[in-house]
Each structure stands twice: as C-alpha cells, then as structure tokens.
Amino acid sequence: MCRNIKILFNFDPPVTEQEIRNASLQFVRKISGFSKPSKANEAVFQGAVDEIAEISSRLLRSLQTNSSPRNREEEAARAKARSTERFATAARG
C-alpha cells in the first residue's frame, strides 16, 4: 500500500489538498491494516485521515528548499520507467 504514497513537496504546480488527503488515507490504511474500516471503526479511521491531512498540509506549507521545483510529468515518466524495469525483471526471473 505504501507505494501509493508519493513525495508531495516541491512540485510545480504545487500539491493539491486532494493529493494530500489521498496520501493520508494510504498512510492510515497502512498503519491500521484496514483498506476499508468496519462501521465501528469508520469515524475514528476518517478522523485520523482528517488529522493527518491537516498536519501534512501544515508541514508542506512550512518546508523550505533551495532546489527548483520538480516537474510532475518528468517525475511520472521516471516512475513509469522504474516500474516497467522492475516488472520486466520480475517476469524474467
């Protein structure tokens, strides 16, 4: 599940609140072990997602860097190339 959590800092255009929320959801899923919580745990699960999204937004707004922003298309192409290589190697082995 954690492979779905992407780096969100220092991109052009900047990260969206939805991207932060998606990463927060993946994090809560990973640490809880639930991909979808039971009704008994749903409120606590969603509350954790909300809190982590809020903290993550605050963190990303506060971070500073001297490096230039990353290009989303270039990063996506690199990730796709790594994935293709990884799965091609696995298929051969």
C-alpha positions in Angstrom: 0.0 0.0 0.0 2.8 2.5 0.8 3.9 2.5 -2.8 0.9 4.8 -3.4 2.2 7.4 -1.1 4.2 9.9 -3.3 6.5 12.7 -2.5 4.4 15.8 -2.3 6.9 18.6 -1.6 8.4 21.0 -4.1 6.4 20.4 -7.2 5.2 22.7 -9.9 2.2 23.1 -9.9 2.0 22.7 -6.1 0.4 19.7 -4.4 -3.4 19.8 -4.1 -5.4 19.2 -0.9 -6.9 16.1 -2.6 -3.4 14.7 -3.2 -2.6 15.3 0.5 -5.8 13.6 1.5 -5.1 10.6 -0.7 -1.6 10.2 0.8 -3.1 10.5 4.3 -5.7 7.8 3.5 -3.0 5.5 2.3 -1.0 6.1 5.4 -3.9 5.4 7.7 -4.7 2.2 5.7 -1.2 1.0 6.1 -0.8 1.5 9.8 -4.3 0.3 10.7 -4.2 -2.7 8.4 -7.7 -1.8 7.0 -8.3 -0.9 3.4 -11.9 -0.2 4.5 -12.8 0.1 8.2 -15.8 -1.6 9.8 -18.7 0.6 10.7 -17.5 0.5 14.4 -14.1 2.0 13.3 -15.2 4.3 10.5 -15.4 7.5 12.5 -12.1 7.0 14.1 -10.5 6.0 10.8 -11.8 9.1 9.0 -10.9 11.3 11.9 -7.3 10.0 11.6 -7.2 10.7 7.9 -8.5 14.2 8.5 -5.9 14.9 11.2 -3.0 13.5 9.2 -4.1 15.5 6.1 -4.2 18.7 8.2 -0.8 18.1 9.7 0.7 17.1 6.3 -0.7 20.3 4.8 0.9 22.4 7.5 4.2 20.6 7.1 4.3 21.1 3.3 3.5 24.8 3.7 6.3 25.2 6.3 9.1 23.4 4.5 11.7 25.4 2.6 14.2 24.4 -0.1 16.7 26.0 -2.3 16.2 23.5 -5.1 14.0 24.2 -8.1 10.5 22.6 -8.1 10.1 19.2 -9.7 8.2 18.8 -12.9 5.2 16.4 -12.4 5.4 15.0 -15.9 9.1 14.2 -15.7 8.6 12.5 -12.3 5.7 10.5 -13.6 7.8 9.4 -16.6 10.7 8.3 -14.3 8.3 6.4 -12.1 6.8 4.6 -15.1 10.3 3.7 -16.3 11.2 2.3 -12.9 8.0 0.3 -12.8 8.5 -1.1 -16.3 12.0 -2.1 -15.4 11.0 -3.7 -12.1 8.2 -5.7 -13.6 10.2 -6.7 -16.7 13.0 -8.0 -14.4 10.5 -9.9 -12.2 8.9 -11.5 -15.3 12.3 -12.7 -16.5 13.4 -14.1 -13.1 
